[in-house]
Amino acid sequence: MEALRLAPALPERPDGRLFVRAFGGHMILVAALGLAAVRRRRGERGAAAAALGIDLADIAVALVEAQRRGRLERDLSGGLVISGLGATTAALAFAGSER
């Protein structure tokens, strides 16, 4: 991410590293829920709802951060695009899942 100029280097910022690890952790959890739902042939709706919630929360946080920075920087706009695509696919999966 740093090499692509999508995220800053964080060697001296443990809070930033913790945030990045937490972000990765919640994405792994949502992916595991989705894979478990597919494998067991149930729980798809819950997994899609979790994925949608996470992506909507990420969008909200990015918008708050952009407001605090006073501008929409490259890292935030990239996150908005990725989370927006994730929210769209999760919403479609949620709508298409059995009740």
DSSP file (Angstrom, degrees, kcal/mol; ACC not computed):
  #  RESIDUE AA STRUCTURE BP1 BP2  ACC     N-H-->O    O-->H-N    N-H-->O    O-->H-N    TCO  KAPPA ALPHA  PHI   PSI    X-CA   Y-CA   Z-CA
    1    1 A M      >       0   0    0      0, 0.0     5,-2.8     0, 0.0     6,-1.0   0.000 360.0 360.0 360.0 -39.1    0.0    0.0    0.0
    2    2 A E  T > 5 +     0   0    0      1,-0.2     3,-1.6     4,-0.2     7,-0.1   0.925 360.0  52.6 -65.2 -43.7    2.8    2.4    0.8
    3    3 A A  T 3 5S+     0   0    0      1,-0.3    -1,-0.2     2,-0.1     0, 0.0   0.816 110.1  48.7 -63.5 -30.3    4.6    1.7   -2.5
    4    4 A L  T 3 5S-     0   0    0      3,-0.1    -1,-0.3    -3,-0.0    -2,-0.2   0.416 114.1-119.7 -87.0   1.3    1.4    2.5   -4.4
    5    5 A R  T < 5S+     0   0    0     -3,-1.6    -3,-0.2     2,-0.2    -2,-0.1   0.810  82.7 118.9  62.0  32.7    1.0    5.7   -2.3
    6    6 A L  S   <S+     0   0    0     -5,-2.8    -4,-0.2     1,-0.3    73,-0.1   0.558  78.4  20.0 -99.6 -13.0   -2.3    4.5   -1.0
    7    7 A A  S    S-     0   0    0     -6,-1.0    -1,-0.3    -5,-0.1    -2,-0.2  -0.987  82.9-112.1-152.7 147.5   -1.2    4.5    2.6
    8    8 A P        -     0   0    0      0, 0.0     2,-0.2     0, 0.0    -6,-0.1  -0.370  39.1 -96.3 -77.8 160.0    1.6    6.2    4.5
    9    9 A A        -     0   0    0     -7,-0.1     3,-0.1     1,-0.1     0, 0.0  -0.561  37.8-171.3 -69.8 139.6    4.6    4.4    6.1
   10   10 A L    >   +     0   0    0     -2,-0.2     3,-1.4     1,-0.1     7,-0.3  -0.038  37.8 129.0-127.1  33.1    3.9    3.7    9.8
   11   11 A P  T 3  S+     0   0    0      0, 0.0    -1,-0.1     0, 0.0    -2,-0.0   0.846  85.6  37.1 -62.0 -31.4    7.1    2.5   11.4
   12   12 A E  T 3  S+     0   0    0      1,-0.1    -2,-0.1    -3,-0.1    -3,-0.0   0.325 103.8  79.2-100.9   8.3    6.9    5.0   14.2
   13   13 A R    <>  +     0   0    0     -3,-1.4     4,-2.0     1,-0.2     3,-0.4  -0.774  46.9 173.7-119.7  86.0    3.1    4.9   14.6
   14   14 A P  H  > S+     0   0    0      0, 0.0     4,-2.4     0, 0.0     5,-0.2   0.824  82.3  58.8 -62.1 -29.7    1.9    1.9   16.6
   15   15 A D  H  > S+     0   0    0      2,-0.2     4,-2.0     1,-0.2     5,-0.1   0.900 106.6  47.7 -65.6 -38.7   -1.6    3.3   16.6
   16   16 A G  H  > S+     0   0    0     -3,-0.4     4,-2.3     2,-0.2    -1,-0.2   0.900 111.5  49.5 -66.1 -42.3   -1.6    3.3   12.8
   17   17 A R  H  X S+     0   0    0     -4,-2.0     4,-2.3    -7,-0.3    -2,-0.2   0.905 110.2  51.3 -64.1 -40.4   -0.3   -0.3   12.7
   18   18 A L  H  X S+     0   0    0     -4,-2.4     4,-2.6     2,-0.2    -2,-0.2   0.913 109.4  50.9 -62.1 -42.6   -2.9   -1.4   15.1
   19   19 A F  H  X S+     0   0    0     -4,-2.0     4,-2.7     2,-0.2    -2,-0.2   0.927 110.0  49.0 -60.0 -46.4   -5.6    0.2   13.0
   20   20 A V  H  X S+     0   0    0     -4,-2.3     4,-2.3     1,-0.2    -1,-0.2   0.900 112.3  48.6 -62.9 -40.5   -4.4   -1.6    9.9
   21   21 A R  H  X S+     0   0    0     -4,-2.3     4,-2.5     2,-0.2    -1,-0.2   0.903 111.8  49.0 -66.1 -40.9   -4.3   -4.9   11.7
   22   22 A A  H  X S+     0   0    0     -4,-2.6     4,-2.4     2,-0.2     5,-0.2   0.910 110.2  51.7 -64.8 -41.3   -7.8   -4.4   13.0
   23   23 A F  H  X S+     0   0    0     -4,-2.7     4,-1.6     1,-0.2    -2,-0.2   0.939 112.5  45.3 -59.3 -48.1   -9.0   -3.5    9.6
   24   24 A G  H  X S+     0   0    0     -4,-2.3     4,-2.1     1,-0.2    -1,-0.2   0.882 110.7  55.5 -63.0 -38.4   -7.5   -6.7    8.1
   25   25 A G  H  X S+     0   0    0     -4,-2.5     4,-2.2     1,-0.2    -2,-0.2   0.902 106.9  47.6 -63.0 -42.7   -8.9   -8.7   11.0
   26   26 A H  H  X S+     0   0    0     -4,-2.4     4,-2.1     1,-0.2    -1,-0.2   0.849 110.8  52.2 -71.6 -29.8  -12.4   -7.7   10.5
   27   27 A M  H  X S+     0   0    0     -4,-1.6     4,-2.3    -5,-0.2    -1,-0.2   0.894 109.5  49.4 -68.9 -38.5  -12.2   -8.4    6.7
   28   28 A I  H  X S+     0   0    0     -4,-2.1     4,-2.5     2,-0.2    -2,-0.2   0.906 110.4  51.4 -65.0 -41.0  -10.8  -11.9    7.5
   29   29 A L  H  X S+     0   0    0     -4,-2.2     4,-2.3     2,-0.2    -2,-0.2   0.928 110.8  46.9 -62.0 -46.2  -13.7  -12.5    9.9
   30   30 A V  H  X S+     0   0    0     -4,-2.1     4,-2.2     1,-0.2    -1,-0.2   0.906 112.5  50.3 -63.8 -41.2  -16.3  -11.4    7.3
   31   31 A A  H  X S+     0   0    0     -4,-2.3     4,-2.6     1,-0.2    -1,-0.2   0.906 109.4  51.3 -63.3 -40.8  -14.7  -13.6    4.7
   32   32 A A  H  X S+     0   0    0     -4,-2.5     4,-2.6     2,-0.2    -2,-0.2   0.900 108.8  51.2 -63.6 -40.6  -14.7  -16.6    7.1
   33   33 A L  H  X S+     0   0    0     -4,-2.3     4,-2.3     2,-0.2    -1,-0.2   0.925 111.3  48.5 -60.6 -44.0  -18.4  -16.0    7.8
   34   34 A G  H  X S+     0   0    0     -4,-2.2     4,-2.1     2,-0.2    -2,-0.2   0.919 112.5  46.8 -63.2 -44.4  -19.1  -16.0    4.0
   35   35 A L  H  X S+     0   0    0     -4,-2.6     4,-2.4     1,-0.2    -1,-0.2   0.895 112.2  50.5 -65.6 -39.7  -17.0  -19.1    3.4
   36   36 A A  H  X S+     0   0    0     -4,-2.6     4,-2.5    -5,-0.2     6,-0.3   0.897 109.4  51.8 -64.3 -39.4  -18.7  -20.9    6.3
   37   37 A A  H  X>S+     0   0    0     -4,-2.3     5,-1.2    -5,-0.2     4,-1.0   0.906 111.5  46.4 -64.0 -41.6  -22.1  -20.0    4.9
   38   38 A V  H  <5S+     0   0    0     -4,-2.1     3,-0.2     2,-0.2    -2,-0.2   0.919 113.8  48.3 -66.9 -42.9  -21.4  -21.3    1.5
   39   39 A R  H  <5S+     0   0    0     -4,-2.4    -2,-0.2     1,-0.2    -1,-0.2   0.901 118.4  38.5 -65.5 -41.5  -19.9  -24.5    2.8
   40   40 A R  H  <5S-     0   0    0     -4,-2.5    -1,-0.2     2,-0.3    -2,-0.2   0.544 102.9-129.3 -87.8  -6.5  -22.8  -25.2    5.2
   41   41 A R  T  <5S+     0   0    0     -4,-1.0     2,-0.3    -3,-0.2    -3,-0.2   0.793  79.8  77.1  60.6  30.2  -25.5  -24.0    2.7
   42   42 A R      < +     0   0    0     -5,-1.2    -2,-0.3    -6,-0.3    -1,-0.2  -0.976  65.4  50.8-157.2 161.9  -27.0  -21.7    5.4
   43   43 A G     >  +     0   0    0     -2,-0.3     4,-2.3    -3,-0.1     5,-0.2   0.550  62.8 130.4  86.9   7.3  -26.2  -18.5    7.0
   44   44 A E  H  > S+     0   0    0     -7,-0.3     4,-2.7     1,-0.2     5,-0.2   0.904  71.2  52.8 -61.1 -40.5  -25.8  -16.6    3.8
   45   45 A R  H  > S+     0   0    0     53,-0.3     4,-2.3     1,-0.2    -1,-0.2   0.911 110.7  46.6 -63.7 -42.7  -28.1  -13.8    4.8
   46   46 A G  H  > S+     0   0    0      2,-0.2     4,-2.3     1,-0.2    -1,-0.2   0.891 113.0  49.1 -65.4 -40.3  -26.2  -13.2    8.1
   47   47 A A  H  X S+     0   0    0     -4,-2.3     4,-2.3     2,-0.2    -2,-0.2   0.905 112.4  48.0 -66.4 -41.0  -22.8  -13.3    6.4
   48   48 A A  H  X S+     0   0    0     -4,-2.7     4,-2.6    -5,-0.2    -2,-0.2   0.894 111.3  51.1 -66.5 -38.9  -24.0  -10.8    3.7
   49   49 A A  H  X S+     0   0    0     -4,-2.3     4,-2.6    -5,-0.2    -2,-0.2   0.903 110.1  49.4 -64.5 -40.6  -25.5   -8.5    6.4
   50   50 A A  H  X S+     0   0    0     -4,-2.3     4,-2.4     2,-0.2    -2,-0.2   0.924 112.3  47.7 -63.8 -44.0  -22.1   -8.6    8.3
   51   51 A A  H  X S+     0   0    0     -4,-2.3     4,-2.3     1,-0.2    -2,-0.2   0.912 112.7  48.9 -63.8 -42.2  -20.2   -7.7    5.1
   52   52 A L  H  X S+     0   0    0     -4,-2.6     4,-2.5     1,-0.2     5,-0.2   0.919 111.2  50.1 -63.4 -43.8  -22.6   -4.9    4.3
   53   53 A G  H  X S+     0   0    0     -4,-2.6     4,-2.3     1,-0.2    -2,-0.2   0.910 111.0  48.7 -61.3 -43.5  -22.4   -3.5    7.9
   54   54 A I  H  X S+     0   0    0     -4,-2.4     4,-2.4     2,-0.2    -1,-0.2   0.928 113.1  46.9 -63.6 -45.4  -18.6   -3.5    7.8
   55   55 A D  H  X S+     0   0    0     -4,-2.3     4,-2.2     2,-0.2    -2,-0.2   0.899 112.3  49.6 -66.7 -39.3  -18.4   -1.8    4.4
   56   56 A L  H  X S+     0   0    0     -4,-2.5     4,-2.4     2,-0.2    -1,-0.2   0.893 111.2  50.1 -65.2 -38.5  -21.0    0.8    5.4
   57   57 A A  H  X S+     0   0    0     -4,-2.3     4,-2.6    -5,-0.2    -2,-0.2   0.910 109.7  51.1 -64.6 -41.2  -19.1    1.5    8.6
   58   58 A D  H  X S+     0   0    0     -4,-2.4     4,-2.3     2,-0.2    -2,-0.2   0.894 110.0  49.9 -62.4 -39.9  -15.8    1.8    6.6
   59   59 A I  H  X S+     0   0    0     -4,-2.2     4,-2.2     2,-0.2    -2,-0.2   0.932 111.3  48.7 -63.5 -45.8  -17.5    4.3    4.3
   60   60 A A  H  X S+     0   0    0     -4,-2.4     4,-2.3     1,-0.2    -2,-0.2   0.921 111.8  48.6 -61.0 -44.8  -18.8    6.4    7.2
   61   61 A V  H  X S+     0   0    0     -4,-2.6     4,-2.6     1,-0.2    -1,-0.2   0.903 110.6  51.1 -64.0 -41.2  -15.4    6.4    8.9
   62   62 A A  H  X S+     0   0    0     -4,-2.3     4,-2.4     1,-0.2    -1,-0.2   0.891 110.3  49.5 -63.8 -38.8  -13.7    7.5    5.6
   63   63 A L  H  X S+     0   0    0     -4,-2.2     4,-2.1     2,-0.2    -2,-0.2   0.896 111.1  49.1 -67.5 -39.7  -16.1   10.3    5.2
   64   64 A V  H  X S+     0   0    0     -4,-2.3     4,-2.3     2,-0.2    -2,-0.2   0.924 112.2  49.0 -62.9 -43.9  -15.6   11.5    8.7
   65   65 A E  H  X S+     0   0    0     -4,-2.6     4,-2.4     1,-0.2     6,-0.2   0.901 109.2  52.1 -64.1 -40.5  -11.9   11.4    8.2
   66   66 A A  H  X>S+     0   0    0     -4,-2.4     4,-1.4     1,-0.2     5,-1.2   0.903 109.9  49.7 -62.1 -40.0  -12.1   13.3    5.0
   67   67 A Q  H  <5S+     0   0    0     -4,-2.1    -2,-0.2     2,-0.2    -1,-0.2   0.914 111.0  48.6 -64.3 -42.3  -14.1   16.0    6.8
   68   68 A R  H  <5S+     0   0    0     -4,-2.3    -2,-0.2     1,-0.2    -1,-0.2   0.868 113.5  47.0 -66.6 -35.9  -11.6   16.2    9.6
   69   69 A R  H  <5S-     0   0    0     -4,-2.4    -1,-0.2     2,-0.2    -2,-0.2   0.729 107.4-128.5 -76.3 -21.3   -8.7   16.5    7.0
   70   70 A G  T  <5S+     0   0    0     -4,-1.4     2,-0.3    -5,-0.2    -3,-0.2   0.548  80.5  51.3  84.0   7.1  -10.6   19.1    5.1
   71   71 A R  S   <S-     0   0    0     -5,-1.2     2,-0.9    -6,-0.2    -2,-0.2  -0.979  85.6-106.8-165.4 161.5  -10.2   17.2    1.8
   72   72 A L        -     0   0    0     -2,-0.3     2,-0.1    -3,-0.1    -6,-0.0  -0.849  43.2-164.8 -99.1 102.8  -10.6   13.8    0.2
   73   73 A E     >  -     0   0    0     -2,-0.9     4,-2.7     1,-0.1     3,-0.3  -0.330  33.9 -97.6 -86.4 170.1   -7.1   12.4   -0.2
   74   74 A R  H  > S+     0   0    0      1,-0.2     4,-2.3     2,-0.2     5,-0.2   0.852 120.7  52.3 -57.3 -41.7   -6.0    9.4   -2.3
   75   75 A D  H  > S+     0   0    0      1,-0.2     4,-1.8     2,-0.2    -1,-0.2   0.899 113.4  44.7 -64.8 -38.7   -6.0    6.9    0.5
   76   76 A L  H  > S+     0   0    0     -3,-0.3     4,-2.4     2,-0.2    -2,-0.2   0.906 112.2  50.2 -72.2 -41.4   -9.6    7.8    1.5
   77   77 A S  H  X S+     0   0    0     -4,-2.7     4,-2.1     2,-0.2    -2,-0.2   0.899 110.9  50.2 -65.8 -38.2  -10.9    7.9   -2.0
   78   78 A G  H  X S+     0   0    0     -4,-2.3     4,-2.5    -5,-0.2    -1,-0.2   0.914 110.8  49.4 -62.9 -42.5   -9.5    4.5   -2.7
   79   79 A G  H  X S+     0   0    0     -4,-1.8     4,-2.9    -5,-0.2     5,-0.3   0.881 109.1  52.5 -63.4 -38.4  -11.0    3.1    0.5
   80   80 A L  H  X S+     0   0    0     -4,-2.4     4,-2.3     2,-0.2    -1,-0.2   0.901 110.5  47.7 -64.6 -40.4  -14.4    4.6   -0.5
   81   81 A V  H  X S+     0   0    0     -4,-2.1     4,-2.4     2,-0.2     5,-0.2   0.954 115.5  43.9 -64.8 -49.0  -14.3    2.9   -3.9
   82   82 A I  H  X S+     0   0    0     -4,-2.5     4,-2.3     1,-0.2    -2,-0.2   0.931 117.6  44.5 -63.7 -46.4  -13.3   -0.5   -2.5
   83   83 A S  H  X S+     0   0    0     -4,-2.9     4,-2.8     2,-0.2    -1,-0.2   0.858 111.7  54.5 -67.7 -34.1  -15.8   -0.3    0.4
   84   84 A G  H  X S+     0   0    0     -4,-2.3     4,-2.1    -5,-0.3    -2,-0.2   0.914 110.0  46.0 -64.3 -42.4  -18.5    1.0   -2.0
   85   85 A L  H  X S+     0   0    0     -4,-2.4     4,-2.4     2,-0.2     5,-0.2   0.907 113.6  49.8 -65.2 -41.4  -17.9   -2.0   -4.3
   86   86 A G  H  X S+     0   0    0     -4,-2.3     4,-2.5     1,-0.2    -2,-0.2   0.917 110.5  49.3 -62.7 -43.2  -18.0   -4.3   -1.3
   87   87 A A  H  X S+     0   0    0     -4,-2.8     4,-2.6     2,-0.2    -1,-0.2   0.888 110.5  51.7 -63.6 -38.9  -21.2   -2.8    0.0
   88   88 A T  H  X S+     0   0    0     -4,-2.1     4,-2.2     2,-0.2    -2,-0.2   0.942 112.9  43.1 -63.7 -47.8  -22.8   -3.1   -3.4
   89   89 A T  H  X S+     0   0    0     -4,-2.4     4,-2.3     1,-0.2    -2,-0.2   0.878 114.9  50.3 -67.9 -36.2  -21.9   -6.8   -3.7
   90   90 A A  H  X S+     0   0    0     -4,-2.5     4,-2.6    -5,-0.2    -2,-0.2   0.905 110.1  50.1 -67.1 -40.3  -22.9   -7.5   -0.1
   91   91 A A  H  X S+     0   0    0     -4,-2.6     4,-2.6     2,-0.2    -2,-0.2   0.902 111.4  48.8 -64.2 -40.5  -26.3   -5.8   -0.6
   92   92 A L  H  X S+     0   0    0     -4,-2.2     4,-1.9     2,-0.2    -2,-0.2   0.906 112.6  47.9 -64.6 -41.2  -26.9   -7.8   -3.8
   93   93 A A  H  X S+     0   0    0     -4,-2.3     4,-0.8     2,-0.2    -2,-0.2   0.897 112.3  49.6 -65.3 -40.2  -26.0  -11.0   -1.9
   94   94 A F  H >< S+     0   0    0     -4,-2.6     3,-0.7     1,-0.2    -2,-0.2   0.930 112.3  47.1 -64.0 -45.5  -28.3  -10.0    1.0
   95   95 A A  H 3< S+     0   0    0     -4,-2.6    -1,-0.2     1,-0.2    -2,-0.2   0.840 115.5  46.2 -65.9 -33.3  -31.2   -9.3   -1.4
   96   96 A G  H 3< S+     0   0    0     -4,-1.9    -1,-0.2    -5,-0.2    -2,-0.2   0.528  92.2 100.9 -88.6  -5.6  -30.6  -12.6   -3.2
   97   97 A S  S << S-     0   0    0     -4,-0.8     2,-0.1    -3,-0.7    -3,-0.0  -0.451  80.2-102.5 -81.4 154.0  -30.3  -14.8   -0.1
   98   98 A E              0   0    0      1,-0.1   -53,-0.3    -2,-0.1    -1,-0.1  -0.412 360.0 360.0 -71.8 148.2  -33.1  -16.9    1.1
   99   99 A R              0   0    0     -2,-0.1    -1,-0.1   -54,-0.1    -2,-0.0   0.427 360.0 360.0 -91.1 360.0  -35.0  -15.7    4.1
